[in-house]
Amino acid sequence: YFMLKLFFNKASSLDHAPSSTTAMNNEPHSPAAVIAKPAEAVEAALAWSPFTQSKGITSMFGLWGKGQTTKSQHAAEVTLLSHGGIAAGTDQTPAPAGSEKPARLIDVEIDDSGNYIHTLAIINKTATKHSHNLVITHGYFTGLGFFFRNYGELSKADGWNIYSIDWLGMGRSSRPTYTSKRAETEDERVASAESFFVESLEEWRKRMGLEKMTLCGHSFGGYMSTLYALKYPERVEKLVLISPIGVPKPPEGYEQMLREGRGPQRRTQGTTPEVASSSDDAKAVSLDPPQPSMRRSLFFRVAMNLWERNFAP
């Protein structure tokens, strides 16, 4: 939410740009062409966000455990996608006839308990059984609307079908019950969480009838897409990772730093005479992070304990 707000506050200056910048709007691949009406786009993005759907911090917590299925939320998502050039309909309400990039928003059931994965499907008009399938998976605490500015350009690729999903428990997908015993080891809890998302993606693939797909994952989605590719390599044509989490090993003492609200040790180029006269390999000096306040330390301790008990957005 905050990233979108910051971005559009910057982008809104395009409305008052000189004529030379306005002319650039006609270029199909220019940044200005993607943001046709920033003021309207930011309004749609904020309407789509969970924070705006709630009436404050307290009611936002109530939204975390519920699927986003109301008519107003659907309308906000359709409006947001339209600012990326996508005319989205549903099985009950098709996209307008003659739409340049018709798309469907569907809830794909993945089990007998009624759980479903909310999906944006943009099927190429000339699709065949040999067409490629791009499946986009978003990061933690976001949704498929996060990529609304990308779908239009991606859908222009010949021979490609574009899919984007909301992970279970996020966006407009269902909120299944998730249990994890605190008595389990950390490795057991991690394995359980990974299986929860990986297997739901595999079940979604089966229900959609996709033999192979190119997985494109951002952040948390990149992490889960990688795990999926490791377990089901025969189903992955290519793997595209956008700033994935979980790739490097965390620094030593990382968990303790989180609990205490401290940042990692920083390194910077030295400017003192002693450092300047040393070898090139020793020019970096370590700076201990400042000690956190008692309030910050308490906040992180509570947050970490809630996280370990499965209280998460």
N, C-alpha and C positions, 0 to 999 in steps of 0.2 A: 504493500500500500504506500509506504513512505517513499520507496524508490520510484514508483510511478508518479507520485505527486511531485517529487523533486524534478524528475525528467520533464514532465509536462509544463512545470513552471518555467523551466529553461526554454522549452520548445515554443511556448506561447509567444515569445518575442518574434517568431516568424510572421505572426499576423501583421506586425508593424515594420517588416523589413523593407528596404528600398526596392525599386522596380527590378533591379538586376537579380535580386534573390527571388522575387515573385516569379520571374520568368523561368527560374530553375524548376518550378513546380511541374512543368511540362515534361521534364526529363524523367522517364519511368524509374530509374534506379537511383535517383538523387535522394538524400535524406529528407529534403523538403517535400518530395513527392509522396513519401510514406506518411508524413504528418500533414494531411490535407487541411484539417480543421482542428488544430490542437485544443482550442477551448472546448469544443464539443467532445473530443476524445477524452480529455481529462475528466469531464463530467461522467462519461460512460464508465471509465476505469474506476472512479471512486464509487459509483453506484454498484459496480460488480464486486468491490472489496468487502470482505466480511466485517471490517470495522464500520463501514458506512451502513451495512445492513442492520447493524445493531444500533441501539440508542445510547450507548455508552460502554465503558469498560466492563461493568457488571454484566450487562446483557450480552456482550460479546462472548464472555465465558460460556454463556448458555448456548451460543451457536456452535461452539467447538464440538459438541457431542451430537450434532444433528446434521443430516444431509440438507443441502441447499436446494429445495425443490419448488419454492413458491413461484407464482406467475411473475411477480416483480423481479425475482432473481433471474429467471429465465429471460425475461425481457432485457434486463441489464446485460446479460451475457451476449444476447443477439446484437444489441446495440454496439457493444464493445467490439465484437468481431466485424461488424459492418465498417468500422473505422479502419480496418485493415483490408478492406475490399472483399470481405467474405459475406455472402448472403446466406445465413444459416436458417434452416427450417427443422422440423421434426417429422416423425412418421405421421403425426396427426395434422401438422401444419407445414406443408412443403415450402421450400424456398420459392420466392417469386419466379414466375415463368420468365425465361430469357435471361436469368441471372448469369453474369459473366463467370462466376465461380460458385455454383450451387454447392451447398454443404448440408450435412445433417447432424443434429445433436441427438444422440441416442444414449439410452441407459442399457448397457449390456449385462444381463444377469449372468453371474458366474457360479452360482450354487443353488441348492434347493431351498435355502433359507431366505431367498429374496435379495441377497446382496448383489450389488451391481457396480460397474465401473462406467462413469459418465464419459462419453466419447464424442469427439468431433471427427467426422469422417468426410473427407473431400475426395470423391471418386472421379478419376479422370474419365471424361466422356468417351474416350477411345480405349478404355481399359480392357485388357485381355488377361488370360491366365499367366501370361509371361510378364505382366506389368510388375514393377517394383513397388514395395510398400514401405513408406517411411513412417515410423512410429515415434512420436515425440513424448518424452516423459519429463515432467516438470520437477522442480526442486521442492524442498520441504516447506510446508505451510503456504504453498501457492496453488496454482491451478492452471488448466489449459489456457485460460485467458491471458496468462503471462506472456504468451508468444503471439498476441493478436496482430502485431505489426509484421510478423514473418510469414504468416500463412498465405497471403496473397502472392508473394513472389515464389514461394515454394510450390504453389499449386500450378504455376506456369510451366513447370518441367514436364516435358512429354514422357509418357510411359510410367508416370509415378502416381500412386494413390497416397494421400496424406492422412494420417491419423494422429490424434493427440488425445491423451487420456488424463483423467484426474485419478491419482492414486487412491486406493481405499482409505477412507477416513479423512480425505481432504477434498477441497473443491466441492463439487456437486455429486460426488460418489457417495455410496451408502456408508454408514458408520457401524461396521460390525463390532461385536464384542471381542476385545483382545485381552487375554489373560497371560500374565507372566508371574511366576512365583519368585518372591524375593529370595527364597532359600536356594534358588538355582545359582549356579556359578555364572560369572559374567559371560563366559564362552557359551554357555547354554542359552542364556537370555539373548545374546547376539544372534545365535543360530536360529532361534525361534522367530525373532523379528525379521531376519533376512528371508526365511522361508515364507513368512506371512505375505510379503510383497512379491517375491519371485514367483511363487505358485499362483498368486492371483493374476499376475501378468500372463502366465502360461495358460491359465484357464480362459482368460480373455482372448488370447490368440486362437484357441480352439473354437470358441464360440463365434469368432469373426471369420473363421475358415481361412486363415492365412498360413500358407506353407512356410514361407520365409519372410523376414522383414529386416530392414535396416533400422537399428535402434539408435535414437538420438536422445541422450540423457543429459540433463543439466543438474549439477550439484548433487543433491540426494538422488535424483533420477539417474544421474550418471553412475553412481555407486550401485544402485539396484540393477541397472541395465547391464553393468559389468558382471555382476553375480549371475544374472540370467544367462548371459552369453557363455559363462564358464560351465553352467549346468546344462544348457541346451544349445550347444554350438551349432548343431545341425539346423536350427531354426533362425540363426542370425547370419544374414548376408554380409553386413558390415556393422561396425560399432563406432558411433560418433560420440565423443565425450566433450561436454562444454563445462569447464571448470568443475570437474567432479570432486566430491568429497571422498575421504577414505583412501586416497592414493598414497600419500607419503605417510610414514610412521609418525605418530605424535611425539613431540619432544619429551624427554625424560621428566617425570614429575608433572605432566600436563594435567592429570585429573586433580591432583592436589592444588594446583594453581587455580583451576576452575572453582574448586570448593572455597578457596580463600579470596576469590575475586581479583587475583593478580594476573598480570599479563606476562608473556614470556620475556626472557632476557633479550634486550635489543643489542644490535651491533651497528656501529657507525664508523665511518672513516675518521681516523684521529687527525687532529690539527695541532697537537702539542709538539714542541720541539723534540721531545723524547721519541714520540711515535713517528714524527716526520723523518727522523734520522735512522729509523729501523728499516729492515728489509721490506720489500713489497708484500711479502706473505704475512707480515705482522702489523700491517697498517690498520687493521680493524680492532677497535677496542670495545669491550663489553660494558654495558650500562645496566645496572640493576634497576628493575622497574620500581616505581614508587610504591610504598606500602599502602594497601587499600584502607579506606575508612572502616570503622566498625559497622556502619550501616550497609556499606557495599558488601562487606564480608558476610554479614548476616543474610543479605538478599541471595547471594550465590549459594550459601549453604542450604537455605530453604529450597531454592530452585533445583539444586542437584538432587536433594532428597525426594522432591516431588517427581522429578524426571525418572528416578529409579523405581518409583511406584506407579509408573505409567500415567502420570498426570501430565499430558502434553497437549499442545494445540491440535 
